[in-house]
Amino acid sequence: MRGPYETARRADEILTGVSLLRWPEAAVGAYLKFGLYERPTVTVAVALVGDGARAAVRDARVVLGCAGPRPVRLPVAERAIAGETLARLPRRVGEIAAAATADIETMTDLHGARDYKRDLARVCLGRALGAAAARARGAIVDERYPHTVVI
């Protein structure tokens, strides 16, 4: 595994392009960044794909960054969210965030201690998931920044 500021690119290689798949029309997301300095202390990205017929989440992606040595997906959160109804999801946000961040790898650096980052990740995940769930139900969380949660 690579660590901070490391790449798998060799010295004789250059990146020439990036291809991204288009999100389904039923997808919503939220990105939350918390930091007091140039580099964020914790970042969380949440993407939900809805199942309109059941008013539920068909698929979820959750990524945590800056808390540990590299960004990581949180499969515990993704499994807990997928299949959940949009009506029930807001009531489970705290439970899902606590379970998903209980065993994450964090590191102490200039932006905080390991335990602080774990607690902050739990809070930020809960807020980002809450915002994405609200968007999935059709709420306008923030008109000025439609894909961002600013705290």
GROMACS elastic network, one bead per residue, 0.5 to 0.9 nm:
[ bonds ]
;  ai    aj funct       b0    kb
    2     5     6  0.83602   500
    2     6     6  0.57808   500
    2     7     6  0.66193   500
    2     8     6  0.73816   500
    2    69     6  0.83572   500
    2    70     6  0.77001   500
    3     6     6  0.55810   500
    3     7     6  0.81515   500
    3    69     6  0.54166   500
    3    70     6  0.61426   500
    4     7     6  0.86012   500
    4    68     6  0.88516   500
    4    69     6  0.54507   500
    4    70     6  0.62773   500
    6     9     6  0.88151   500
    7    10     6  0.80122   500
    9    12     6  0.81481   500
    9    13     6  0.61418   500
    9    14     6  0.75375   500
    9    15     6  0.84328   500
   10    13     6  0.53647   500
   10    14     6  0.82570   500
   11    14     6  0.81375   500
   15    18     6  0.80741   500
   20    23     6  0.89471   500
   22    25     6  0.88616   500
   23    26     6  0.80716   500
   23    27     6  0.62390   500
   23    28     6  0.87788   500
   23    49     6  0.85437   500
   24    27     6  0.54615   500
   24    49     6  0.71760   500
   25    28     6  0.84742   500
   25    49     6  0.83202   500
   25    50     6  0.89862   500
   26    48     6  0.81979   500
   26    49     6  0.55081   500
   26    50     6  0.53137   500
   26    51     6  0.74552   500
   26    52     6  0.77168   500
   26   136     6  0.80535   500
   27    47     6  0.68065   500
   27    48     6  0.54855   500
   27    50     6  0.62314   500
   27   136     6  0.76913   500
   28    46     6  0.83463   500
   28    47     6  0.57436   500
   28    48     6  0.53847   500
   28    49     6  0.65067   500
   28    50     6  0.80703   500
   28   132     6  0.61938   500
   28   133     6  0.81906   500
   28   135     6  0.63939   500
   28   136     6  0.60192   500
   28   147     6  0.81542   500
   29    45     6  0.73657   500
   29    46     6  0.53514   500
   29    48     6  0.60846   500
   29    49     6  0.87275   500
   29   128     6  0.83791   500
   29   129     6  0.84525   500
   29   131     6  0.79926   500
   29   132     6  0.50744   500
   29   133     6  0.83869   500
   29   135     6  0.75975   500
   29   136     6  0.83608   500
   29   147     6  0.62396   500
   29   148     6  0.82469   500
   30    44     6  0.81034   500
   30    45     6  0.58694   500
   30    46     6  0.53157   500
   30    47     6  0.66708   500
   30   128     6  0.56082   500
   30   129     6  0.72685   500
   30   130     6  0.88978   500
   30   131     6  0.63549   500
   30   132     6  0.52578   500
   30   135     6  0.86333   500
   30   146     6  0.84195   500
   30   147     6  0.52876   500
   30   148     6  0.54288   500
   30   149     6  0.63619   500
   31    43     6  0.73381   500
   31    44     6  0.56868   500
   31    46     6  0.63896   500
   31    47     6  0.87558   500
   31   128     6  0.63543   500
   31   132     6  0.87708   500
   31   147     6  0.65980   500
   31   149     6  0.58756   500
   31   150     6  0.84496   500
   32    42     6  0.82386   500
   32    43     6  0.55663   500
   32    44     6  0.51817   500
   32    45     6  0.64522   500
   32    46     6  0.87481   500
   32   124     6  0.67731   500
   32   125     6  0.80864   500
   32   127     6  0.79825   500
   32   128     6  0.59704   500
   32   148     6  0.63234   500
   32   149     6  0.50628   500
   32   150     6  0.63468   500
   32   151     6  0.76341   500
   33    40     6  0.63648   500
   33    41     6  0.77199   500
   33    42     6  0.60341   500
   33    44     6  0.65617   500
   33    45     6  0.87675   500
   33   124     6  0.80050   500
   33   148     6  0.87091   500
   33   149     6  0.76649   500
   33   150     6  0.70280   500
   33   151     6  0.75487   500
   34    40     6  0.56756   500
   34    41     6  0.57592   500
   34    42     6  0.54268   500
   34    43     6  0.62808   500
   34    44     6  0.89246   500
   34   120     6  0.85662   500
   34   124     6  0.78258   500
   34   150     6  0.81052   500
   34   151     6  0.67812   500
   35    38     6  0.73982   500
   35    39     6  0.66451   500
   35    42     6  0.68207   500
   35    43     6  0.85896   500
   35   111     6  0.78116   500
   36    39     6  0.79231   500
   36    40     6  0.70707   500
   36    41     6  0.75812   500
   36   111     6  0.81700   500
   37    40     6  0.66909   500
   37    41     6  0.82403   500
   37   111     6  0.80642   500
   39    66     6  0.83364   500
   39   111     6  0.81768   500
   40    43     6  0.67630   500
   40    65     6  0.87557   500
   40    66     6  0.65774   500
   40    67     6  0.89423   500
   40   111     6  0.78212   500
   41    65     6  0.85122   500
   41    66     6  0.58179   500
   41    67     6  0.64722   500
   41   110     6  0.89477   500
   41   111     6  0.55117   500
   41   112     6  0.71507   500
   41   117     6  0.73085   500
   41   120     6  0.85704   500
   42    64     6  0.73149   500
   42    65     6  0.58935   500
   42    67     6  0.53233   500
   42    68     6  0.89199   500
   42   117     6  0.69915   500
   42   120     6  0.71125   500
   42   121     6  0.62952   500
   42   124     6  0.77559   500
   43    63     6  0.81687   500
   43    64     6  0.57825   500
   43    66     6  0.61763   500
   43    67     6  0.77303   500
   43    71     6  0.89092   500
   43   121     6  0.77401   500
   43   124     6  0.75869   500
   43   125     6  0.85866   500
   44    62     6  0.72616   500
   44    63     6  0.57025   500
   44    65     6  0.62647   500
   44    66     6  0.89806   500
   44   121     6  0.76565   500
   44   124     6  0.66652   500
   44   125     6  0.60466   500
   44   128     6  0.68738   500
   45    61     6  0.79175   500
   45    62     6  0.57361   500
   45    63     6  0.51882   500
   45    64     6  0.66577   500
   45    65     6  0.84165   500
   45   125     6  0.81405   500
   45   128     6  0.71560   500
   45   129     6  0.85951   500
   46    60     6  0.73405   500
   46    61     6  0.57645   500
   46    63     6  0.66346   500
   46   125     6  0.81653   500
   46   128     6  0.65443   500
   46   129     6  0.62791   500
   46   132     6  0.67995   500
   47    59     6  0.82991   500
   47    60     6  0.56368   500
   47    61     6  0.51216   500
   47    62     6  0.65546   500
   47   129     6  0.85765   500
   47   132     6  0.71008   500
   48    57     6  0.64177   500
   48    58     6  0.75956   500
   48    59     6  0.59484   500
   48    61     6  0.66259   500
   48    62     6  0.87643   500
   48    81     6  0.85353   500
   48    82     6  0.83911   500
   48   129     6  0.89765   500
   48   132     6  0.69955   500
   48   133     6  0.77474   500
   48   136     6  0.75243   500
   49    56     6  0.86976   500
   49    57     6  0.57956   500
   49    58     6  0.55525   500
   49    59     6  0.51124   500
   49    60     6  0.62831   500
   49    61     6  0.88826   500
   49    82     6  0.88192   500
   49   136     6  0.82101   500
   50    53     6  0.88524   500
   50    54     6  0.86420   500
   50    55     6  0.69416   500
   50    56     6  0.57808   500
   50    58     6  0.52557   500
   50    59     6  0.71181   500
   50    60     6  0.89113   500
   50    86     6  0.85212   500
   50   136     6  0.69288   500
   51    54     6  0.57454   500
   51    55     6  0.57123   500
   51    56     6  0.52228   500
   51    57     6  0.57037   500
   51    58     6  0.52474   500
   51    59     6  0.85609   500
   51    83     6  0.87662   500
   52    56     6  0.68707   500
   52    57     6  0.85669   500
   52    58     6  0.89781   500
   53    56     6  0.79179   500
   54    57     6  0.84899   500
   54    85     6  0.74862   500
   55    84     6  0.88611   500
   55    85     6  0.59174   500
   55    86     6  0.58889   500
   55    87     6  0.79180   500
   55   137     6  0.83939   500
   56    82     6  0.80230   500
   56    83     6  0.59979   500
   56    84     6  0.55223   500
   56    86     6  0.51254   500
   56    87     6  0.80834   500
   56    89     6  0.88032   500
   57    60     6  0.71696   500
   57    81     6  0.68037   500
   57    82     6  0.52949   500
   57    83     6  0.51941   500
   57    84     6  0.56198   500
   57    85     6  0.62252   500
   57    86     6  0.67491   500
   57    89     6  0.88943   500
   57   133     6  0.89908   500
   57   136     6  0.85655   500
   58    81     6  0.85919   500
   58    82     6  0.54791   500
   58    83     6  0.55786   500
   58    84     6  0.80384   500
   59    78     6  0.76084   500
   59    79     6  0.86086   500
   59    81     6  0.77027   500
   59    82     6  0.50534   500
   59    83     6  0.74115   500
   60    77     6  0.83236   500
   60    78     6  0.51938   500
   60    79     6  0.77650   500
   60    81     6  0.64732   500
   60    82     6  0.58150   500
   61    73     6  0.73379   500
   61    74     6  0.78247   500
   61    75     6  0.80304   500
   61    77     6  0.83128   500
   61    78     6  0.57611   500
   62    72     6  0.84597   500
   62    73     6  0.55968   500
   62    74     6  0.55458   500
   62    75     6  0.74562   500
   62    77     6  0.68815   500
   62    78     6  0.62171   500
   62   125     6  0.85334   500
   62   129     6  0.87332   500
   63    71     6  0.67558   500
   63    72     6  0.55111   500
   63    74     6  0.59308   500
   63    75     6  0.89615   500
   64    67     6  0.72323   500
   64    68     6  0.86370   500
   64    70     6  0.87260   500
   64    71     6  0.55881   500
   64    72     6  0.54007   500
   64    73     6  0.62826   500
   64    74     6  0.71082   500
   64   121     6  0.75404   500
   64   125     6  0.81046   500
   65    68     6  0.69852   500
   65    69     6  0.84927   500
   65    70     6  0.65447   500
   65    72     6  0.64861   500
   65    73     6  0.88297   500
   65   121     6  0.89878   500
   66    69     6  0.70376   500
   66    70     6  0.67670   500
   66    71     6  0.65287   500
   66   106     6  0.85053   500
   66   107     6  0.89516   500
   66   117     6  0.88574   500
   67    70     6  0.78880   500
   67    71     6  0.79325   500
   67   104     6  0.86598   500
   67   105     6  0.76019   500
   67   106     6  0.51066   500
   67   107     6  0.64138   500
   67   108     6  0.84286   500
   67   112     6  0.88639   500
   67   114     6  0.78422   500
   67   117     6  0.57172   500
   67   118     6  0.73018   500
   67   120     6  0.88018   500
   67   121     6  0.73046   500
   68    71     6  0.71178   500
   68    72     6  0.84153   500
   68   104     6  0.79811   500
   68   105     6  0.55390   500
   68   107     6  0.50292   500
   68   108     6  0.82626   500
   68   114     6  0.84111   500
   68   117     6  0.84955   500
   69   105     6  0.78826   500
   69   106     6  0.72052   500
   69   107     6  0.67942   500
   72   104     6  0.88132   500
   73    76     6  0.89670   500
   73    77     6  0.88907   500
   73    78     6  0.84990   500
   74    77     6  0.55737   500
   74    78     6  0.64119   500
   74    79     6  0.88965   500
   74   100     6  0.62386   500
   74   101     6  0.79628   500
   74   104     6  0.84657   500
   75    79     6  0.59855   500
   75    80     6  0.84129   500
   75   100     6  0.76044   500
   76    79     6  0.54354   500
   76    80     6  0.62841   500
   76    81     6  0.87285   500
   76    96     6  0.79384   500
   76    99     6  0.70708   500
   76   100     6  0.51415   500
   76   101     6  0.86279   500
   77    80     6  0.51071   500
   77    81     6  0.60754   500
   77    82     6  0.85872   500
   77    96     6  0.58296   500
   77    97     6  0.69275   500
   77    99     6  0.74219   500
   77   100     6  0.51720   500
   77   101     6  0.86425   500
   78    81     6  0.52594   500
   78    82     6  0.60952   500
   78   100     6  0.87318   500
   79    82     6  0.54122   500
   79    83     6  0.82269   500
   80    83     6  0.77638   500
   80    84     6  0.73729   500
   80    96     6  0.66652   500
   81    84     6  0.54453   500
   81    85     6  0.86236   500
   81    89     6  0.73555   500
   81    92     6  0.88973   500
   81    96     6  0.78056   500
   82    85     6  0.87116   500
   84    87     6  0.84370   500
   84    88     6  0.68906   500
   84    89     6  0.61459   500
   85    88     6  0.53899   500
   85    89     6  0.60387   500
   86    89     6  0.52585   500
   86    90     6  0.74094   500
   86   133     6  0.66563   500
   86   134     6  0.83612   500
   86   136     6  0.72661   500
   86   137     6  0.66220   500
   87    90     6  0.69295   500
   87    91     6  0.82117   500
   87   133     6  0.89444   500
   87   137     6  0.81981   500
   88    91     6  0.56214   500
   88    92     6  0.67972   500
   89    92     6  0.51917   500
   89    93     6  0.63733   500
   89   129     6  0.88820   500
   89   130     6  0.81564   500
   89   133     6  0.69360   500
   90    93     6  0.53932   500
   90    94     6  0.84715   500
   90   129     6  0.81806   500
   90   130     6  0.59858   500
   90   133     6  0.67102   500
   90   134     6  0.79450   500
   91    94     6  0.75111   500
   91    95     6  0.84061   500
   92    95     6  0.53114   500
   92    96     6  0.60495   500
   92    97     6  0.85386   500
   93    96     6  0.52390   500
   93    97     6  0.60533   500
   93    98     6  0.85722   500
   93   125     6  0.83494   500
   93   126     6  0.54113   500
   93   127     6  0.80969   500
   93   129     6  0.66187   500
   93   130     6  0.64513   500
   94    97     6  0.51880   500
   94    98     6  0.61076   500
   94    99     6  0.86294   500
   94   122     6  0.80404   500
   94   123     6  0.81080   500
   94   125     6  0.86876   500
   94   126     6  0.57501   500
   94   127     6  0.89211   500
   95    98     6  0.52691   500
   95    99     6  0.62435   500
   95   100     6  0.85959   500
   95   126     6  0.86812   500
   96    99     6  0.52723   500
   96   100     6  0.60239   500
   96   101     6  0.86147   500
   96   122     6  0.89650   500
   96   125     6  0.87748   500
   96   126     6  0.77304   500
   97   100     6  0.51879   500
   97   101     6  0.61579   500
   97   102     6  0.84873   500
   97   121     6  0.81969   500
   97   122     6  0.51811   500
   97   123     6  0.73261   500
   97   124     6  0.84856   500
   97   125     6  0.57192   500
   97   126     6  0.53682   500
   97   129     6  0.83801   500
   98   101     6  0.54872   500
   98   102     6  0.60038   500
   98   119     6  0.87466   500
   98   122     6  0.57272   500
   98   123     6  0.84501   500
   98   125     6  0.88334   500
   98   126     6  0.83743   500
   99   102     6  0.54219   500
   99   103     6  0.81080   500
   99   122     6  0.86814   500
  100   103     6  0.73188   500
  100   104     6  0.76009   500
  100   122     6  0.78058   500
  100   125     6  0.87848   500
  101   104     6  0.52764   500
  101   105     6  0.88023   500
  101   118     6  0.65036   500
  101   119     6  0.80653   500
  101   121     6  0.67405   500
  101   122     6  0.57733   500
  101   125     6  0.85255   500
  102   118     6  0.75277   500
  102   119     6  0.89666   500
  102   122     6  0.82896   500
  103   106     6  0.89858   500
  103   118     6  0.86782   500
  104   118     6  0.72592   500
  105   114     6  0.84111   500
  105   118     6  0.83472   500
  106   113     6  0.83871   500
  106   114     6  0.52019   500
  106   115     6  0.77039   500
  106   117     6  0.66334   500
  106   118     6  0.66059   500
  107   112     6  0.82550   500
  107   113     6  0.68055   500
  107   115     6  0.86053   500
  107   117     6  0.78156   500
  108   111     6  0.75282   500
  108   112     6  0.57224   500
  108   115     6  0.83793   500
  108   116     6  0.87652   500
  108   117     6  0.80564   500
  109   112     6  0.56486   500
  109   113     6  0.64823   500
  109   114     6  0.81604   500
  110   113     6  0.81007   500
  111   117     6  0.85790   500
  112   115     6  0.83123   500
  112   116     6  0.61353   500
  112   117     6  0.62912   500
  113   116     6  0.52183   500
  113   117     6  0.62314   500
  113   118     6  0.87317   500
  114   117     6  0.52337   500
  114   118     6  0.62949   500
  114   119     6  0.88040   500
  115   118     6  0.50346   500
  115   119     6  0.62560   500
  115   120     6  0.84984   500
  116   119     6  0.52235   500
  116   120     6  0.60257   500
  116   121     6  0.84705   500
  117   121     6  0.58652   500
  117   122     6  0.85210   500
  118   121     6  0.50721   500
  118   122     6  0.63416   500
  118   123     6  0.88474   500
  119   122     6  0.51509   500
  119   123     6  0.64233   500
  119   124     6  0.86733   500
  120   123     6  0.51457   500
  120   124     6  0.60023   500
  120   125     6  0.83776   500
  121   124     6  0.51113   500
  121   125     6  0.58508   500
  121   126     6  0.84105   500
  122   125     6  0.52526   500
  122   126     6  0.62099   500
  122   127     6  0.87658   500
  123   126     6  0.51737   500
  123   127     6  0.63270   500
  123   128     6  0.87232   500
  124   127     6  0.51145   500
  124   128     6  0.60661   500
  124   129     6  0.83892   500
  125   128     6  0.51852   500
  125   129     6  0.58933   500
  125   130     6  0.83125   500
  126   129     6  0.52204   500
  126   130     6  0.59895   500
  126   131     6  0.86182   500
  127   130     6  0.50236   500
  127   131     6  0.61859   500
  127   132     6  0.86621   500
  127   149     6  0.82183   500
  128   131     6  0.51010   500
  128   132     6  0.61782   500
  128   133     6  0.85303   500
  128   148     6  0.87498   500
  128   149     6  0.68481   500
  129   132     6  0.51025   500
  129   133     6  0.60104   500
  129   134     6  0.85017   500
  130   133     6  0.51257   500
  130   134     6  0.61588   500
  130   135     6  0.86761   500
  131   134     6  0.50914   500
  131   135     6  0.62593   500
  131   136     6  0.86554   500
  131   139     6  0.88632   500
  131   141     6  0.64388   500
  131   148     6  0.89614   500
  131   149     6  0.73841   500
  132   135     6  0.50524   500
  132   136     6  0.61749   500
  132   137     6  0.87553   500
  132   141     6  0.85653   500
  132   147     6  0.87974   500
  133   137     6  0.64311   500
  133   138     6  0.88286   500
  133   139     6  0.88026   500
  134   137     6  0.51520   500
  134   138     6  0.65016   500
  134   139     6  0.53136   500
  134   140     6  0.75960   500
  134   141     6  0.70051   500
  135   140     6  0.62335   500
  135   141     6  0.66298   500
  136   139     6  0.73446   500
  140   143     6  0.62710   500
  140   146     6  0.77023   500
  141   145     6  0.85973   500
  141   146     6  0.72545   500
  141   147     6  0.88790   500
  141   148     6  0.89490   500
  141   149     6  0.81517   500
  142   145     6  0.55835   500
  142   146     6  0.56532   500
  142   147     6  0.81686   500
  142   148     6  0.77890   500
  142   149     6  0.75863   500
  143   146     6  0.54817   500
  144   148     6  0.89908   500
  145   148     6  0.53341   500
  145   149     6  0.74025   500
  145   150     6  0.83431   500
  146   149     6  0.82950   500
